[in-house]
Amino acid sequence: MKLVIVESPTKCHTIGKYLGADYKVIASLGHVRDLSIKGKSGLGIDIENGFKPTYEIQAKQMPVVKELKKNAKEAEEVIIATDPDREGEAIAWHLMEILGLDINTTKRLEFHEITRPSIEAALNNPRKLDMNLVASQETRRILDRIIGFKLSSLLQNKIKSRSAGRVQSSSLKLLVDQEKEIAKFVPEEYWKIAVILTLGKTTLKVVVDKERIANESEALQIEQALGETASILSIDSKRSLTESKPAFTTSTMQQEAFNRYKFSTKKTSLIAQKLYEGVQVGQETVGLITYMRTDSTRLSPVFQERARNYILENFGEEYIGKSKKAKGKAVIQDAHEAIRPTSLTRTPEAIKKYLTNDEYKLYALIYNRALASLMSAKVDEVTTVKFISNDVVLKTTGSVNIFKGFTIINKNEDENNESLPKFNEQDIFTIKEVEKEQHFTKAPARFSEAKLVKTMEEVGIGRPSTYASTIEILKARKYVVVESGILTPTEQGIKTDELLEEYFTNLVNPSFTAQMEKNLDEIVAGSESRIQLLQTFYDGFVKQLDFAKKHIEKVKDELSGNTCPKCGSPLVYKNSKYGRFEACSNYPHCHYIVPKAKEEIPSDAPICPECGAPLVLRKNKKGQTFYGCSNFPKCKYIMSNESKKDEEKIEIVGKCPDCGGDLIVKKGKYSKFIGCSNYPNCHHMEKYNKSKGMK
């Protein structure tokens, strides 16, 4: 038996079917080791000796590692098939280290789609571990550990912010800078003038052809200058070509999914992961898309050829276009193709019944975008007609589609034709009505998740694998709040950014983070010294850190006005991930915390059908309300606040002969029974009878 190790359990099922009975496929469940938090400074890094890292197996991964070792010992050969990126390569190296495998002889499978041909090709053409890729990941992890531990500790101590990081802090700066632009924005007045023209049965709305009308006085002057009629000044028609967009990268996929369906970056990433790892389609489990973490728009020659044949057969030769060439970007790893379907025969409609609604939506976006990228341009005829009335020039524009091009695949979308009537240059139109409207310029918009991802990519912050996780960290640290996908920095987020901007300017500067990403890529290429990179960064960082420790004034806790009953010190308000609480200011010498007030239970509270205790209204992490048993954690019954169905299950059938409480129908382990609503204070029970309710 040969052992193949992948990262996720889903892949085990899919790949195992392709490889057959001679192979056993098991999952590492992601990283099995990480930098230790023991030893000097808790960094897990020996800075004085070339930044040598110390790794340890994560506690939650102990059972996984035990199982991996057992299977590896029994196998005649161990093959590593983790993801084809920097993180996947690092996981492969850690697995080889833990299992005692030779990095020079152990087979490393690389595939970018989970289909039978791709897996078989990878198995027939294994490669060796890429230690430059491993070194790049290790350098990034060391950088993030140094920044994360040392800077987060400073922030927690000084201003009670929970964390800082190389990518998250640069991303936060983008949001805060935008918020400051919004705050200082001063609206400017401008006016628009529309004119209604008529000629016989034709009615036409045109606008004054002037770049800016500053105020009402200017608008009135223009209105007064108009005559009673308008004649045609010019008619200009030209063809406009709209090219299709390149196939998706990670960021453009996340942007489009948000723009179309308001999917969060995290949701899009999770759905794409599922589509990549494998979906049951009929009798087979197959990966529907290629690897979903990529910053390349490149499509393989094989796919391009298949796509051209598909376009020819289904739409005709005139719909075949040219492949898109990637525009110059600051940073492109180009290790993978763009995100595309693994088979064009699996059209979105053909496999819709095998997908959830959200999976179908994302798959259709990916499928159509990849196919459209190889199709010809849409052709429109755009006509601009200018009129003149006295010295005032008026204008209108219309567009008519001549050739659908790539848009033919979006059959459900309406054609946006805005055709104009036929004109003769001698036509004279009557001015029927003039509409003046005051407007004000709008402040810059806050970032949506999609816009932040786009900006991160443009300035070179992070990588395809980190866009979604970075946004999730900003949410978790309460540096931003999200409403309908729009990110707004909180007071704590702004305070954190301002401190970092003052004392660690280079660290939060997007150009610094982008340059660091380039340096990490150069390590992959073998042209950058990791030790020199780490030492140069560390020397400058430590100086900044020492200066900040001395000069940043520590924020004091807010006094509650109460006194600690244990030591007499003032009580203060503190915050934790569970919310605000009141505690002693003399911590850690005094650990007193004000206990939570007991929840008041209204007299008309619903009764728990499981144990008879009152149900109380509670709120979950998402802010949704529900009824939970007041006897928690002994009883874990919950009931939706919206639904009345569970309330209907509470059936009162009489009065308790022992205490006078209500007798209600309850569900036991094996059958229904009658119990007192005052349980656990009253333990009266009776047998349940369907016809009479009790007996």
C-alpha positions in Angstrom: 0.0 0.0 0.0 1.2 3.5 -0.9 0.3 6.4 1.3 -0.7 9.8 -0.2 -1.0 12.8 2.2 -3.2 15.7 1.2 -4.4 18.7 3.3 -8.2 18.3 3.5 -10.5 15.3 4.1 -12.6 16.3 1.0 -9.6 15.7 -1.2 -9.1 12.2 0.3 -12.5 11.1 -0.9 -12.1 12.5 -4.4 -8.4 11.6 -5.0 -8.8 8.2 -3.4 -11.4 7.2 -6.1 -9.0 8.1 -8.9 -5.9 6.3 -7.4 -7.6 3.0 -6.6 -7.1 0.2 -4.0 -3.3 0.3 -4.1 -3.3 3.8 -2.5 -4.5 5.1 0.8 -5.2 8.9 0.9 -5.3 10.7 4.3 -5.4 14.3 5.3 -3.0 16.4 7.4 -5.8 18.9 8.2 -3.5 21.8 7.2 -0.4 22.8 9.1 0.9 20.1 11.5 3.6 22.3 13.0 4.1 25.9 13.8 6.7 28.1 15.6 7.0 27.3 19.3 5.8 29.8 21.8 8.2 28.5 24.5 11.6 29.8 25.3 13.0 33.3 25.1 10.4 36.0 24.3 8.0 33.2 23.2 8.9 33.8 19.6 10.2 30.3 18.8 13.1 32.0 16.9 16.8 32.2 17.9 17.5 35.7 16.6 21.1 35.7 17.7 21.8 32.5 15.7 20.6 33.3 12.2 16.9 33.5 13.1 16.8 29.7 13.6 13.2 28.6 14.1 12.0 26.1 16.6 8.9 24.2 15.6 6.5 22.2 17.6 3.5 20.0 16.7 0.3 21.9 17.5 -1.7 20.3 20.3 -4.8 19.9 18.2 -2.8 18.1 15.6 -1.3 15.5 18.0 -3.9 12.8 17.1 -3.5 13.6 13.4 0.3 13.2 13.6 0.0 9.9 15.5 -2.3 8.6 12.7 0.1 9.9 10.0 3.1 8.2 11.6 1.2 4.9 12.0 0.1 4.9 8.4 3.5 6.0 7.1 5.2 3.1 9.0 2.9 0.6 7.4 3.2 2.0 3.8 5.7 0.9 1.3 6.0 4.5 0.0 4.8 7.9 1.2 3.8 10.6 -1.4 3.1 14.2 -0.5 0.3 15.9 -2.4 -0.4 19.2 -0.5 -1.6 22.4 -2.2 0.6 23.8 -5.0 1.6 27.1 -3.3 4.0 28.5 -0.7 1.9 27.3 2.3 1.4 23.8 0.7 5.1 23.5 0.1 5.8 24.3 3.8 3.3 21.8 5.0 5.0 19.2 2.7 8.4 19.9 4.3 7.0 19.7 7.8 5.4 16.4 7.0 8.7 15.1 5.7 10.5 16.2 8.8 8.0 14.7 11.2 7.7 11.4 9.3 11.5 11.1 8.8 11.2 11.2 5.0 14.2 12.1 2.7 13.4 15.4 1.0 15.6 14.4 -2.0 13.7 11.2 -2.8 10.2 11.7 -1.5 7.7 12.3 -4.3 5.9 15.6 -4.3 2.8 15.7 -6.4 1.7 19.0 -8.0 -1.7 19.4 -9.6 -3.9 22.4 -10.2 -7.2 20.7 -10.6 -8.7 17.6 -9.0 -9.7 15.5 -12.0 -8.6 12.0 -13.0 -6.3 13.1 -15.8 -4.6 15.8 -13.7 -4.1 13.4 -10.7 -2.7 10.6 -13.0 -0.4 13.1 -14.8 0.9 14.3 -11.4 1.5 10.8 -10.2 3.4 10.0 -13.4 5.5 13.1 -13.2 6.3 13.7 -9.5 8.8 16.4 -8.5 11.1 17.1 -5.5 10.4 19.4 -2.7 11.1 23.1 -3.6 13.2 24.3 -0.7 13.3 27.9 -2.0 9.5 27.9 -1.7 9.8 26.5 1.8 12.4 29.2 2.7 10.1 31.9 1.5 7.2 30.7 3.6 9.4 30.3 6.6 10.7 33.8 6.2 7.2 35.2 6.0 6.2 33.2 9.1 9.2 34.5 11.0 8.5 38.1 10.0 4.8 37.8 11.0 5.7 36.2 14.3 8.2 38.9 15.2 5.8 41.7 14.2 2.7 39.9 15.6 4.1 39.1 19.0 6.2 42.2 19.8 3.9 44.8 18.2 0.7 43.2 19.4 2.1 43.1 23.0 2.9 46.8 22.8 -0.6 47.7 21.5 -2.3 45.6 24.1 -0.3 47.2 26.9 -0.5 50.8 25.7 -3.9 51.2 24.0 -5.7 47.9 24.6 -5.8 47.0 20.9 -5.7 43.3 20.3 -3.1 42.8 17.5 -1.1 44.2 14.7 0.4 42.6 11.6 2.3 43.2 8.5 -0.6 42.8 6.1 -3.6 43.6 8.5 -2.1 46.9 9.6 -1.4 48.1 6.0 -4.9 47.1 5.1 -6.3 48.9 8.1 -4.4 52.0 7.0 -6.2 52.0 3.6 -9.6 52.0 5.4 -8.6 54.7 7.9 -7.1 56.9 5.3 -10.3 56.7 3.3 -12.4 57.4 6.4 -10.3 60.6 7.0 -10.9 61.7 3.3 -14.6 61.3 3.9 -14.5 63.3 7.1 -12.7 66.3 5.5 -14.8 66.2 2.4 -16.7 69.5 1.6 -19.6 69.1 -0.9 -19.6 71.3 -3.9 -22.7 72.5 -5.6 -23.4 71.9 -9.3 -26.5 71.9 -11.6 -27.8 69.7 -14.4 -30.1 71.0 -17.1 -32.3 68.7 -19.2 -34.4 69.9 -22.1 -37.4 68.1 -23.6 -37.6 68.4 -27.4 -40.5 67.5 -29.6 -41.0 67.0 -33.3 -44.4 65.6 -34.3 -44.9 62.4 -32.3 -41.2 62.3 -31.3 -40.2 63.4 -27.8 -36.6 63.5 -26.9 -34.7 64.3 -23.6 -31.3 66.0 -24.1 -28.9 67.7 -21.7 -26.9 70.9 -21.9 -23.5 70.1 -23.2 -21.4 71.9 -20.6 -18.8 70.3 -18.3 -19.9 72.1 -15.2 -22.7 74.4 -14.2 -21.6 75.8 -10.9 -24.7 77.4 -9.4 -28.4 78.3 -9.8 -27.5 81.7 -11.2 -25.5 80.1 -14.0 -28.3 77.6 -14.6 -30.8 80.4 -15.0 -28.6 82.3 -17.5 -28.4 79.1 -19.6 -32.2 78.6 -19.4 -32.8 82.2 -20.4 -30.4 81.9 -23.3 -32.4 79.0 -24.9 -34.7 79.8 -27.8 -38.0 78.3 -28.5 -36.5 75.7 -31.0 -33.4 73.7 -31.5 -31.8 72.5 -34.7 -29.4 69.6 -35.3 -25.7 70.7 -35.1 -24.1 67.3 -35.8 -24.7 63.5 -35.9 -21.8 61.3 -35.2 -22.0 57.5 -35.3 -19.1 55.2 -34.6 -18.6 51.6 -33.6 -17.6 50.7 -30.1 -15.8 47.5 -29.2 -16.1 46.0 -25.7 -13.6 43.3 -25.0 -14.3 40.5 -22.5 -12.4 40.5 -19.3 -9.6 38.0 -18.5 -10.4 34.8 -16.5 -10.7 35.2 -12.8 -7.8 35.6 -10.3 -8.7 35.2 -6.6 -9.2 38.9 -6.1 -11.4 39.5 -9.2 -13.5 36.4 -8.3 -14.1 37.8 -4.8 -14.9 41.2 -6.3 -17.4 39.9 -8.8 -19.1 37.6 -6.3 -19.6 40.6 -4.0 -20.8 42.9 -6.7 -23.2 40.3 -8.1 -24.4 38.5 -5.0 -23.0 40.4 -2.0 -20.9 37.3 -1.0 -18.3 38.2 1.6 -14.7 37.3 0.7 -14.8 34.5 3.3 -17.9 33.0 1.8 -16.6 33.2 -1.7 -13.3 31.5 -0.6 -15.2 28.7 1.1 -17.4 28.0 -1.8 -14.5 28.1 -4.2 -12.6 25.6 -2.0 -15.5 23.2 -2.2 -15.8 23.5 -6.0 -12.0 22.9 -6.3 -11.8 19.9 -3.8 -14.7 18.0 -5.3 -18.4 17.7 -5.8 -20.5 14.6 -6.3 -21.8 14.9 -9.9 -23.8 11.8 -10.8 -21.7 8.7 -10.2 -18.4 10.5 -9.8 -16.8 13.0 -7.4 -14.9 15.6 -9.3 -13.2 19.0 -8.8 -15.1 21.5 -10.9 -12.6 24.4 -11.0 -8.8 24.8 -11.0 -6.9 25.9 -7.9 -8.6 28.9 -6.5 -5.7 30.9 -5.0 -3.9 32.5 -7.9 -3.0 36.0 -9.1 -2.5 34.9 -12.7 -4.9 35.4 -15.6 -3.1 32.8 -17.8 -5.0 29.9 -19.3 -3.3 26.7 -20.3 -2.9 26.1 -24.1 -4.9 22.8 -23.7 -7.8 24.7 -22.2 -7.6 27.4 -24.8 -7.8 24.9 -27.6 -10.7 23.1 -26.0 -12.5 26.4 -25.5 -12.0 27.5 -29.1 -13.5 24.2 -30.3 -16.4 24.6 -27.9 -17.1 28.1 -29.0 -16.9 27.0 -32.7 -19.4 24.2 -32.2 -21.9 26.1 -30.0 -21.7 29.7 -31.3 -19.8 29.9 -34.6 -16.4 30.9 -35.8 -17.1 34.6 -35.5 -17.4 34.3 -31.7 -13.8 33.0 -31.4 -11.6 35.7 -29.9 -8.0 36.0 -28.8 -6.5 35.0 -25.4 -6.0 37.9 -23.0 -2.5 38.9 -22.1 -1.9 39.9 -18.5 -1.3 43.6 -18.0 1.9 44.6 -16.2 1.5 44.2 -12.5 3.7 45.0 -9.5 3.6 41.4 -8.3 2.5 38.3 -10.1 3.6 34.9 -8.9 2.0 33.2 -12.0 2.5 29.8 -10.4 -1.0 28.7 -11.3 -3.5 29.3 -14.1 -6.4 31.6 -13.7 -9.5 30.1 -12.1 -11.4 28.2 -14.7 -13.7 25.1 -15.1 -12.0 21.8 -15.3 -14.4 20.8 -18.1 -16.4 22.9 -20.5 -18.9 20.0 -21.0 -20.0 20.5 -17.3 -22.0 23.6 -18.1 -23.6 25.4 -15.1 -27.1 24.4 -16.2 -26.0 20.8 -16.7 -24.8 20.3 -13.1 -27.1 22.8 -11.4 -29.0 20.0 -9.7 -25.8 18.8 -8.0 -25.0 22.2 -6.5 -26.4 24.4 -3.8 -27.8 27.7 -5.0 -24.6 29.6 -3.9 -22.3 27.0 -5.4 -24.2 27.2 -8.7 -23.9 31.0 -8.7 -20.2 31.1 -8.2 -19.5 28.2 -10.6 -21.6 30.0 -13.3 -19.5 33.1 -12.8 -16.2 31.2 -13.1 -17.4 29.1 -16.1 -18.8 32.1 -18.0 -15.8 34.4 -17.3 -13.2 31.8 -18.4 -15.1 31.0 -21.6 -15.9 34.7 -22.4 -12.3 35.6 -22.0 -11.5 33.7 -25.2 -14.5 35.0 -27.1 -14.7 38.0 -29.5 -15.7 41.5 -28.5 -19.2 42.9 -28.3 -19.8 45.5 -31.0 -22.2 48.5 -30.5 -23.0 51.4 -32.7 -22.9 54.6 -30.6 -24.6 57.7 -31.9 -24.1 61.2 -30.5 -26.4 63.9 -31.7 -25.8 67.6 -30.8 -28.4 70.3 -31.1 -28.1 74.1 -30.9 -30.6 76.6 -29.6 -29.2 80.1 -29.9 -25.7 79.6 -28.5 -26.5 76.8 -26.2 -25.3 73.3 -27.3 -27.5 70.3 -26.3 -26.5 66.6 -26.5 -27.9 63.1 -26.4 -26.3 59.7 -27.0 -27.8 56.3 -28.0 -26.4 52.9 -28.4 -27.5 49.8 -30.5 -25.9 46.4 -30.3 -24.7 45.1 -33.6 -22.9 41.9 -32.5 -23.3 40.2 -29.2 -19.8 38.7 -29.1 -18.9 37.2 -25.6 -22.2 38.5 -24.1 -24.1 35.8 -25.9 -23.3 33.4 -23.1 -25.2 35.5 -20.6 -28.6 34.6 -22.1 -30.6 35.8 -19.1 -29.3 39.4 -19.2 -31.4 42.0 -21.0 -29.9 43.9 -23.9 -29.2 47.5 -23.0 -30.2 49.1 -26.3 -30.8 52.9 -26.0 -31.6 53.6 -29.6 -32.3 57.0 -31.0 -35.0 57.9 -33.5 -33.9 58.6 -37.1 -32.9 62.2 -37.7 -32.7 64.5 -40.7 -30.1 67.3 -40.4 -32.8 69.8 -41.4 -35.1 68.8 -38.5 -36.2 71.7 -36.2 -37.3 70.6 -32.7 -39.6 72.6 -30.4 -38.3 73.1 -26.8 -41.2 72.0 -24.7 -39.8 72.0 -21.2 -36.6 72.8 -19.3 -35.7 70.8 -16.2 -33.1 72.3 -13.8 -31.8 70.2 -10.9 -29.4 71.0 -8.1 -26.7 68.5 -7.1 -23.8 68.2 -4.7 -20.6 66.3 -5.1 -20.5 63.2 -3.0 -17.8 62.2 -0.5 -15.6 59.2 -1.5 -17.3 55.9 -0.8 -16.2 53.7 2.0 -14.5 50.4 1.0 -16.6 47.4 0.4 -14.9 44.0 1.0 -14.5 43.7 -2.8 -13.0 47.2 -3.2 -10.5 46.6 -0.4 -9.4 43.3 -2.0 -9.0 45.1 -5.3 -6.9 47.9 -3.7 -4.8 45.4 -1.7 -4.0 43.6 -5.0 -3.3 46.9 -6.8 -0.8 48.1 -4.2 0.7 44.7 -3.6 -0.4 43.9 -0.1 -0.9 40.3 0.8 -1.5 37.3 -1.5 -4.5 35.5 -2.9 -4.5 33.2 0.1 -4.6 36.1 2.6 -7.2 38.5 1.2 -10.2 36.9 2.9 -8.4 36.0 6.2 -7.0 39.6 6.5 -10.5 41.0 6.4 -11.7 38.4 8.9 -8.9 39.5 11.3 -9.9 43.1 11.0 -13.5 42.2 11.9 -12.5 39.9 14.8 -10.2 42.6 16.3 -13.1 45.0 16.1 -11.0 47.4 14.0 -13.9 47.6 11.5 -17.6 47.0 11.5 -19.3 45.6 8.5 -22.8 46.5 7.3 -24.0 45.1 3.9 -20.4 44.3 3.0 -19.2 47.9 3.6 -16.2 48.3 6.0 -16.2 51.2 8.4 -13.2 51.7 10.8 -14.1 51.8 14.5 -12.8 54.3 17.0 -10.3 51.6 18.2 -9.3 50.8 14.6 -8.5 54.5 13.9 -6.7 54.8 17.2 -4.6 51.8 16.4 -3.7 53.0 12.9 -2.8 56.5 14.2 -0.4 55.0 16.7 1.2 52.7 14.2 1.4 55.6 11.7 3.3 57.8 14.2 5.7 55.2 15.6 6.0 52.5 12.8 5.4 54.6 9.7 7.2 52.2 7.3 5.4 49.1 8.7 1.9 50.3 7.9 2.9 51.9 4.6 1.5 49.7 1.8 4.7 50.2 -0.3 6.8 48.7 2.5 4.5 45.7 2.7 4.4 45.3 -1.1 8.3 45.5 -1.2 8.4 42.8 1.4 6.2 40.6 -0.7 8.6 41.1 -3.6 11.5 40.1 -1.5 9.7 36.9 -0.4 9.1 36.2 -4.1 12.8 36.7 -4.8 13.6 34.1 -2.1 11.5 31.7 -4.1 13.6 32.6 -7.2 16.8 32.1 -5.2 17.9 35.7 -5.6 17.4 37.0 -2.1 19.2 36.2 1.1 16.6 35.4 3.8 19.1 36.0 6.6 20.0 39.5 5.3 16.3 40.3 4.7 15.4 39.3 8.3 18.4 41.0 9.9 17.8 44.3 8.1 14.2 44.3 9.0 14.8 43.3 12.7 17.5 45.9 13.4 15.2 48.8 12.3 12.1 47.3 13.9 13.7 46.9 17.3 14.8 50.5 17.4 11.3 51.7 16.5 9.9 49.3 19.2 12.2 50.6 22.0 11.4 54.2 21.1 7.7 53.5 21.1 7.8 51.7 24.5 9.4 54.8 26.0 7.2 57.5 24.5 3.7 56.0 24.1 1.5 56.9 27.0 -0.5 54.1 28.4 -4.3 54.5 28.2 -5.9 54.3 31.6 -9.0 52.1 32.2 -12.3 53.9 32.6 -13.2 54.2 36.2 -16.7 52.8 37.1 -17.0 54.8 40.3 -17.2 51.7 42.5 -14.7 50.2 44.9 -13.3 46.7 45.0 -14.9 44.9 48.0 -11.7 42.7 48.4 -8.8 45.2 48.4 -10.4 48.7 48.3 -8.9 49.7 44.9 -11.1 51.5 42.3 -13.1 49.3 40.0 -12.6 49.9 36.2 -14.3 48.8 33.0 -12.4 46.3 30.8 -13.1 44.7 27.5 -12.7 41.1 26.5 -13.9 39.0 23.5 -17.0 38.2 25.6 -17.8 41.9 26.1 -17.4 44.7 28.6 -17.0 43.8 32.3 -16.1 45.5 35.6 -13.0 44.5 37.5 -10.4 45.6 40.0 -7.8 48.1 38.9 -5.2 46.4 41.1 -4.9 43.4 38.8 -2.8 41.1 38.8 -2.5 41.5 42.6 -6.3 41.4 42.9 -8.4 39.2 40.6 -11.8 40.5 41.6 -14.4 40.7 38.9 -17.9 42.0 39.4 -20.3 39.0 38.9 -22.9 39.3 36.3 -26.4 40.2 37.5 -28.8 37.3 37.4 -31.2 37.5 34.5 -34.7 38.5 35.5 -37.3 36.0 34.4 -40.8 37.4 33.6 -43.8 35.7 35.1 -45.2 35.0 31.6 -42.0 33.4 30.3 -42.5 30.3 28.0 -41.9 27.0 29.7 -39.1 24.6 28.5 -40.7 21.5 27.1 -37.6 19.4 28.1 -37.3 20.2 31.8 -40.1 22.6 32.7 -37.9 25.5 33.7 -38.7 29.0 32.3 -37.3 30.0 28.9 -35.3 33.3 28.7 -34.5 35.5 25.8 -30.9 35.4 24.8 -28.7 36.7 21.9 -26.0 34.7 19.9 -22.7 36.0 18.4 -24.5 37.1 15.2 -26.9 39.3 17.2 -29.9 36.9 16.6 -32.3 36.4 19.5 -33.6 33.1 20.7 -35.2 31.5 23.7 -32.8 29.3 25.9 -33.6 27.3 29.0 -32.8 29.1 32.2 -31.6 25.8 33.6 -28.6 25.9 31.2 -26.1 24.1 31.1 -28.0 21.3 32.7 -30.7 21.7 30.0 -29.6 22.9 26.6 -33.0 23.4 25.0 -33.3 26.4 22.6 -36.3 27.8 20.7 -36.3 30.3 17.8 -37.7 33.7 18.7 -39.3 33.9 15.3 -41.0 30.5 15.2 -44.2 29.7 17.1 -44.0 26.1 16.2 -42.1 25.1 19.3 -44.5 27.2 21.5 -47.3 25.1 20.2 -45.6 22.0 21.5 -46.1 23.2 25.1 -49.4 21.4 26.0 -50.9 22.1 29.4 -53.1 19.2 30.5 -53.9 20.0 34.1 -52.8 21.1 37.5 -50.1 19.5 39.6 -51.6 17.8 42.7 -48.3 18.3 44.6 -47.6 22.0 44.1 -50.4 23.5 42.0 -48.2 24.2 39.0 -49.1 23.4 35.4 -48.8 19.8 34.2 -47.3 19.8 30.7 -46.5 17.2 28.1 -42.8 16.5 27.9 -40.6 14.4 25.7 -38.6 11.7 27.5 -35.8 9.6 26.1 -38.1 6.9 24.9 -41.6 8.4 25.0 -43.8 11.4 26.1 -44.8 11.9 29.8 -46.6 14.4 32.0 -44.4 16.5 34.2 -44.8 19.6 36.4 -43.8 23.0 35.0 -42.1 23.8 38.3 -39.4 21.2 37.8 -36.7 20.9 39.2 -38.5 22.3 42.4 -41.3 19.8 41.9 -40.6 16.3 40.5 -44.3 15.2 40.0 -44.6 12.9 36.9 -47.5 10.9 35.3 -47.9 8.6 32.3 -49.0 10.1 29.0 -52.1 9.0 27.2 -52.7 10.1 23.6 -56.5 10.2 23.8 -56.9 11.9 27.1 -53.5 13.7 27.5 -52.9 11.9 30.7 -53.9 8.9 32.8 
